[in-house]
Amino acid sequence: MTTLLYKAAGEIRGDDILPLNDLRVHYPDLYERHFAKYADRPQRASAPVYPLDCTWADVVFLSPVHPAPIFEALHESGRIGPAVIKYWTLDAELLDPARTCILLKRHDPAQRPQPPEDFIPYSADAAAALSTPSEKALHRLRNLNATEPLYPWADIPHILHRGPIPKRLFRTSTGTPVVS
C-alpha cells in the first residue's frame, strides 16, 4: 500500500516546490507571504535541521498525517469554522532518505530549537508509522482557548526534505497531477 505525504495546496511558481530560502531568491513576494507565518517567531527560520546540515528555511515541509482530523479537531474547539482543506499528496517512496528526515514534534512553546534527538531517519515505513495523529495532539487542538495561537501542526510529525521537490511528483486530493 502506498504511503502518502501531505502538503498544503497553494500558489507554486515554476517546476518545483521550494524551501523558504529558495523562495527569497526566486520569488521574493511569495517569500514575504510565507515568511509572515513566522512573524511572532522569526528566529524559527534559522533553527537547525541537524541530520540534513541545514536550517528550517532550507527544507520543504510535508506531513505524514492527513489534514482532515487536524482541522476537524480545530473546528471542535470553536476556533475555526468547517474547513475545506486543499492539499496535495506525494508518494513517500519518492523522497531520497539522504535528503529527508523526520522531526518528531513535541509541542513545547518554551523549547526552541528542538533538540537533535527529536530528528529521526526518514523512510516510507517510518512515515507510515506516524500517519495517525496522537490523541494528545488532537486533545490539544480540540481544547484550544480563545487566546492560544493556532498552530495546527505543533505536535504533528514533520517530514523535512532539504531542497526543492519537483511539482510533477505531487497529486491533488483527487489524485490528478498538480499542474501549473
SERO-4910 file (N, C-alpha, C, O; in steps of 0.05 Angstrom, whole numbers):
BEGIN
 pado doro    nc1    nc2    nc3   cac1   cac2   cac3    cc1    cc2    cc3    oc1    oc2    oc3
  Met    A     17    -24      0      0      0      0     18     25      0     38     26     14
  Thr    A     10     45    -15     25     69    -18     22     87      7     -1     91     17
  Thr    A     44     97     17     43    116     39     44    144     27     61    150     12
  Leu    A     24    160     34     23    187     24     33    207     44     29    204     69
  Leu    A     45    228     34     53    251     50     35    274     40     26    273     17
  Tyr    A     31    294     57     12    315     51     26    343     51     43    348     68
  Lys    A     17    360     33     27    387     31      4    405     25    -13    399      8
  Ala    A      2    428     39    -20    447     34    -18    456      5      4    463     -4
  Ala    A    -40    456     -9    -41    466    -37    -38    496    -36    -48    509    -17
  Gly    A    -25    507    -55    -22    536    -56     -9    545    -81     -5    529   -100
  Glu    A     -4    570    -82      8    582   -107     37    572   -109     54    578    -91
  Ile    A     43    559   -131     70    550   -136     78    561   -163     63    558   -183
  Arg    A    101    573   -164    111    582   -190    135    565   -198    150    555   -181
  Gly    A    138    561   -223    160    544   -233    153    515   -231    130    507   -227
  Asp    A    174    499   -233    170    470   -234    174    455   -208    171    431   -207
  Asp    A    181    470   -187    188    457   -161    174    470   -138    168    494   -138
  Ile    A    170    454   -117    162    465    -91    188    473    -77    206    456    -74
  Leu    A    190    498    -70    215    509    -60    215    514    -30    194    522    -19
  Pro    A    238    510    -17    241    519     11    241    549     13    244    563     -8
  Leu    A    237    559     37    236    588     41    260    603     31    256    624     18
  Asn    A    284    593     35    308    608     26    309    609     -5    319    629    -15
  Asp    A    299    589    -18    298    590    -48    277    609    -57    280    623    -77
  Leu    A    254    610    -43    234    629    -50    244    658    -48    238    675    -65
  Arg    A    260    663    -28    272    690    -24    287    699    -49    285    722    -57
  Val    A    302    681    -61    318    687    -85    301    689   -110    304    708   -126
  His    A    283    669   -114    269    667   -139    242    682   -140    234    692   -161
  Tyr    A    228    683   -118    201    695   -117    198    711    -90    184    701    -72
  Pro    A    210    734    -89    210    749    -63    182    755    -52    178    755    -28
  Asp    A    162    759    -70    135    764    -60    124    739    -46    110    741    -26
  Leu    A    129    715    -57    120    690    -44    135    686    -18    124    677      2
  Tyr    A    160    692    -18    177    690      6    164    707     28    160    697     51
  Glu    A    158    732     23    146    750     43    120    739     54    115    740     78
  Arg    A    103    728     36     78    716     45     82    692     63     69    689     84
  His    A    101    675     56    106    651     72    122    657     98    117    645    119
  Phe    A    140    676     96    155    684    120    137    697    141    144    697    164
  Ala    A    115    709    132     97    722    151     86    703    171     78    711    193
  Lys    A     86    677    165     77    657    185     95    657    210     87    648    231
  Tyr    A    119    667    207    139    667    229    141    695    242    161    700    256
  Ala    A    122    712    237    123    740    248    128    740    278    142    757    288
  Asp    A    115    722    293    118    722    322    142    705    331    148    704    355
  Arg    A    156    693    312    180    676    319    199    675    295    204    653    285
  Pro    A    210    698    286    227    698    262    252    682    265    263    672    244
  Gln    A    262    678    289    286    661    293    281    632    285    300    618    281
  Arg    A    256    624    283    250    596    276    261    589    249    269    566    244
  Ala    A    261    608    230    271    602    203    301    595    203    310    581    184
  Ser    A    316    603    223    344    595    224    350    572    243    373    566    248
  Ala    A    329    559    253    333    536    271    346    513    255    340    509    232
  Pro    A    364    499    268    379    478    255    361    453    249    344    445    265
  Val    A    366    441    226    356    415    219    381    397    219    393    394    198
  Tyr    A    387    386    242    413    373    247    420    351    227    442    352    216
  Pro    A    403    332    222    412    310    204    417    319    175    431    305    161
  Leu    A    405    341    167    408    350    139    428    372    137    433    382    115
  Asp    A    440    380    159    461    401    160    451    427    145    465    437    128
  Cys    A    428    436    154    416    460    142    398    473    162    398    465    186
  Thr    A    382    492    154    363    505    172    335    500    163    329    489    142
  Trp    A    317    509    181    288    506    176    280    519    149    262    508    136
  Ala    A    293    541    141    286    554    117    298    541     92    293    550     69
  Asp    A    312    519     95    324    504     73    309    479     66    317    464     48
  Val    A    287    474     80    272    449     75    243    454     66    231    475     72
  Val    A    233    434     52    204    434     45    191    416     67    201    395     73
  Phe    A    168    426     77    154    412     98    131    395     87    115    405     70
  Leu    A    130    371     96    108    353     89     98    340    115    111    341    135
  Ser    A     74    328    113     63    315    137     56    286    130     46    281    108
  Pro    A     62    268    148     52    241    144     23    237    152     11    216    148
  Val    A     11    258    164    -16    258    175    -35    272    156    -30    295    148
  His    A    -57    259    148    -77    272    132    -88    297    147    -91    295    171
  Pro    A    -92    319    133   -101    343    148   -129    342    159   -135    358    177
  Ala    A   -146    325    150   -174    325    159   -178    323    189   -192    339    200
  Pro    A   -166    303    203   -171    301    231   -160    325    247   -170    332    268
  Ile    A   -139    338    237   -127    361    250   -147    384    249   -152    397    270
  Phe    A   -158    390    226   -176    412    223   -204    406    234   -218    425    242
  Glu    A   -211    381    236   -236    374    250   -233    380    280   -252    390    292
  Ala    A   -210    374    291   -205    379    319   -205    409    324   -216    419    345
  Leu    A   -193    425    306   -194    454    309   -222    465    308   -230    483    323
  His    A   -238    453    290   -266    461    288   -281    455    314   -297    471    324
  Glu    A   -276    432    326   -288    424    351   -282    444    373   -297    448    392
  Ser    A   -258    457    372   -251    476    392   -266    502    390   -267    518    408
  Gly    A   -279    506    367   -294    530    362   -277    553    351   -286    575    346
  Arg    A   -251    547    347   -233    568    337   -234    573    307   -227    594    297
  Ile    A   -244    552    292   -247    556    263   -274    544    255   -285    527    269
  Gly    A   -284    553    232   -309    542    222   -302    516    207   -279    507    206
  Pro    A   -323    504    195   -317    480    179   -297    487    157   -300    507    143
  Ala    A   -277    471    154   -255    477    135   -257    459    110   -261    435    112
  Val    A   -253    472     87   -249    458     63   -219    457     59   -206    478     54
  Ile    A   -207    434     61   -178    432     61   -169    425     33   -177    405     21
  Lys    A   -151    442     23   -139    437     -3   -110    428      2    -94    442     14
  Tyr    A   -104    404     -8    -78    393     -3    -69    377    -28    -85    369    -45
  Trp    A    -43    372    -28    -31    355    -48    -19    331    -34    -13    332    -10
  Thr    A    -15    310    -49     -3    286    -38     23    279    -53     26    287    -76
  Leu    A     40    264    -40     65    255    -52     70    227    -42     67    221    -18
  Asp    A     77    209    -59     84    181    -52    110    183    -35    130    193    -44
  Ala    A    109    172    -11    131    174      8    156    160     -3    179    167      4
  Glu    A    153    141    -21    176    126    -33    193    144    -51    215    138    -57
  Leu    A    181    167    -60    195    184    -80    217    202    -68    232    214    -82
  Leu    A    217    204    -41    237    221    -29    263    206    -23    263    183    -15
  Asp    A    285    220    -27    311    209    -22    317    210      8    318    232     20
  Pro    A    320    187     22    325    188     51    350    204     58    352    213     81
  Ala    A    369    206     40    394    222     47    388    252     48    404    267     59
  Arg    A    366    261     36    358    289     36    334    294     53    323    317     53
  Thr    A    325    274     68    300    276     83    303    265    111    318    247    116
  Cys    A    289    277    130    288    267    157    260    272    168    243    285    156
  Ile    A    256    261    192    230    264    206    236    279    231    255    273    246
  Leu    A    219    299    236    221    314    261    197    307    278    174    312    270
  Leu    A    202    295    301    181    288    320    174    313    334    190    323    350
  Lys    A    150    324    329    142    349    342    130    343    369    111    328    372
  Arg    A    142    355    389    132    353    416    125    381    426    143    396    434
  His    A    100    388    424     92    415    429    101    424    456     92    415    477
  Asp    A    120    443    455    130    456    479    140    483    471    162    486    462
  Pro    A    122    503    474    129    530    465    156    541    476    168    558    463
  Ala    A    165    531    499    189    541    511    214    528    498    236    539    501
  Gln    A    211    506    484    234    491    474    239    500    445    226    491    426
  Arg    A    260    516    442    268    525    415    298    527    415    309    539    433
  Pro    A    312    517    396    302    499    376    298    471    388    306    466    411
  Gln    A    286    453    372    283    426    382    310    412    383    327    417    365
  Pro    A    314    395    402    340    381    405    345    361    383    326    351    371
  Pro    A    370    354    378    377    335    357    363    308    360    357    295    339
  Glu    A    357    299    384    344    273    387    315    273    377    303    251    375
  Asp    A    304    296    372    276    297    361    276    291    330    255    289    319
  Phe    A    299    290    318    301    284    289    308    255    286    327    245    299
  Ile    A    294    241    269    299    213    264    302    208    234    293    224    218
  Pro    A    315    186    227    319    180    199    292    176    184    273    167    196
  Tyr    A    293    183    159    269    181    142    268    154    127    288    145    117
  Ser    A    244    143    126    238    121    108    208    122    104    193    133    120
  Ala    A    198    111     82    169    110     77    155     94     99    133    101    108
  Asp    A    168     73    109    156     57    131    154     74    157    135     72    171
  Ala    A    175     90    163    174    107    187    152    128    184    138    133    203
  Ala    A    149    139    160    127    158    155    100    145    159     82    157    171
  Ala    A     97    121    149     72    106    151     65    101    181     42    103    189
  Ala    A     85     95    197     81     90    225     72    115    240     61    113    262
  Leu    A     76    139    229     69    164    241     45    177    229     39    201    233
  Ser    A     30    162    213      8    174    197    -18    179    213    -36    192    202
  Thr    A    -20    170    237    -43    176    254    -36    196    275    -17    193    289
  Pro    A    -51    218    276    -45    238    297    -49    227    325    -67    211    329
  Ser    A    -32    235    343    -34    225    370    -59    237    383    -68    258    376
  Glu    A    -69    222    403    -92    232    418    -85    257    433   -102    275    437
  Lys    A    -60    259    442    -51    283    456    -52    308    437    -62    329    445
  Ala    A    -44    304    412    -45    327    393    -74    335    387    -80    358    387
  Leu    A    -91    315    383   -119    322    377   -132    334    402   -149    352    399
  His    A   -126    325    426   -137    336    450   -129    365    453   -146    382    459
  Arg    A   -104    371    448    -94    399    449   -110    417    430   -119    439    437
  Leu    A   -114    407    405   -128    423    385   -158    426    392   -169    448    388
  Arg    A   -170    405    403   -199    407    410   -203    426    433   -226    436    437
  Asn    A   -183    431    449   -186    446    474   -172    473    474   -166    484    495
  Leu    A   -165    483    450   -152    510    449   -171    531    460   -195    530    455
  Asn    A   -160    549    475   -177    571    485   -174    595    465   -158    593    446
  Ala    A   -189    615    470   -191    638    451   -165    653    449   -161    668    429
  Thr    A   -146    650    468   -121    666    466    -97    650    457    -76    661    451
  Glu    A   -100    624    455    -77    607    446    -73    610    416    -92    611    401
  Pro    A    -48    611    407    -43    613    378    -52    587    364    -50    565    375
  Leu    A    -61    590    339    -68    567    323    -44    556    310    -34    566    289
  Tyr    A    -33    535    321    -10    521    309    -20    493    304    -15    475    320
  Pro    A    -34    488    282    -46    462    277    -25    439    276    -31    417    284
  Trp    A     -1    445    267     19    424    264     39    423    287     60    410    284
  Ala    A     34    436    309     53    439    330     63    413    342     86    411    349
  Asp    A     46    393    343     55    367    354     49    344    335     43    322    344
  Ile    A     50    350    310     46    330    288     74    326    276     87    346    270
  Pro    A     83    301    272    109    297    260    112    312    233     92    314    218
  His    A    135    322    228    141    335    203    160    318    186    179    306    197
  Ile    A    156    317    161    176    305    142    190    329    130    177    347    118
  Leu    A    216    330    133    232    353    123    250    344    101    266    325    104
  His    A    247    356     78    264    350     54    281    373     47    271    395     43
  Arg    A    307    369     47    326    391     40    325    396     10    331    378     -6
  Gly    A    318    420      3    318    429    -25    291    425    -38    272    415    -26
  Pro    A    290    434    -63    265    433    -78    255    404    -83    270    385    -83
  Ile    A    229    402    -87    216    377    -95    201    383   -121    185    401   -122
  Pro    A    206    367   -142    192    373   -168    161    371   -164    150    353   -153
  Lys    A    148    392   -174    119    394   -172    105    370   -186     84    362   -178
  Arg    A    118    359   -207    106    337   -222    102    312   -205     87    294   -213
  Leu    A    115    310   -182    113    287   -165     87    288   -148     79    267   -136
  Phe    A     75    311   -146     51    314   -129     25    309   -144     24    312   -168
  Arg    A      5    301   -129    -22    297   -139    -41    314   -122    -36    320    -99
  Thr    A    -63    322   -134    -84    336   -120    -98    316   -101    -92    292   -102
  Ser    A   -116    326    -85   -131    308    -66   -148    288    -82   -156    268    -70
  Thr    A   -154    294   -107   -169    275   -123   -152    256   -139   -162    238   -153
  Gly    A   -125    259   -137   -107    241   -150    -97    250   -177    -82    236   -190
  Thr    A   -105    274   -186    -95    283   -212    -69    298   -208    -64    309   -187
  Pro    A    -52    298   -229    -26    311   -226    -30    341   -221    -48    354   -231
  Val    A    -12    353   -205    -12    381   -200      0    394   -225     22    387   -234
  Val    A    -14    414   -236     -4    427   -260     -1    457   -254    -12    467   -235
  Ser    A     15    470   -271     20    498   -268     -5    515   -273     -5    539   -272
***
